[in-house]
Amino acid sequence: MPKEIHTVLKETLREHAPSYATVKKWVAQFKCDDFSTCDAPRPGRPKTVTTPEIIDQIHELILEDRRISAKSLLEQLGIPRERIGSIIHEDLDMRKLSAKWVPKCLNADQKRQR
């Protein structure tokens, strides 16, 4: 049965068809009455800890002390250093300049203040 399904999928989807192993796994799951299309929860650390709350916490800590280090943030929040760097650089759009965290792009009001 998996071979027939895989053949039909290959004819229909061509290069976008799933592999035979994937189709075989799906058929086995359906036979066990598992019709779920969502990934099952797995043990271990979640892939991301980037939540609006964490982003806000990091932003508040940076605003309190512009010279705070990523290592210090890591110790206070207990999240991986890569995530902290990603949040600061991508989500908050900040960079380190003269040992201080500053926004990458300043708006006109901020430029006048400085």
N, C-alpha and C positions, 0 to 999 in steps of 0.2 A: 504494500500500500504506500509506504513512503516513496518508493521509486516512481510510482505512477504520479503522485502529487508533485514530486520534484520535476518530473518531465513536463507536466502541464505548466508549472511555474516558470521553467526555463523557456518554454515556447511563448509564454505570455510576457514575461518580464525581461527576457533575454539576459543581458549582462548585469542587470540589477536583481536577478533572482538569488535567493539565499542558497547557501551551500547544502549539499545532501545531508551533511551531519546535522545542520540546524533543522531541516525538515524532519529528519528522523527523531530528533529530540522533541519537536513540537507534537508529532504524532504520539509519542510515548506519553507526553503530558496529557493530551486530550483523552487517551485511553484510560488514564487514571482519574478522569473527571476533573481535571485542572484546566479550566477554560479562562483563567486569569490572563489578562494582557499586560498587567503591571509587573514590574520587578519585585520579587519578594524581598523583604528586609533582610539584611545580612549583618552578622556581628562585626564589630570593629569600629574604628573611627570613621565618622562621616567624611566624605571627600571634601566638603567645603564647610567652613565656619563663617562664611561671609553673610551675615545677617544685618539688617538695618540697625539692630541694637549694638552689635559689635562695631560697626562702622561709626556709629554715634559715640561709643565709648572711646574709640581711638581718636576721633576728632576732638572730643572734649579734653583728653589727656594732652594732645598736641597743643591745643589752644592754651591750656594751663601752663605748659612749659615747652616753648618752641625748640629747645635744645635737647629734648628727650630722645633717647636712642631707641632703635628698633629692639635692641636686646632688653632694655628696660620695659618696653611695652610687652615683649614676650613674657617676661617674668611676672608682670602684673596681671595679664589676661590669660596666660597659659595656652596660647594658640601658636601654631607653627610660624617660624620666622618668614617663610615664603608667603604665607597668607597676609601677614602684617605688611610686608613690602608691597604686595599686590593691592591691598586696600589703600595704602597711602598713595601709591603712584597712579593706580587706575581709578579707584572709586573716589578718592578725595582730591585727585589731580594735584598732588603736592610734590615738591622735591626738596632736597637738602641743599641749602645755599649758605655758605659761611657758618656752618654748624647749626643752622636754624631751618626748620621746616617752613617753607613758604609756598603759596599757591603758584602753580605754573603760569597761569594767565591772570593778570590783575585787571579788574574793570576800571573804568575811568575814575570813579570815586576813590578806589583804593590807591591808584597812582597819585592822585592829588594829596591824599593823606600822607603818603610817604615822601 
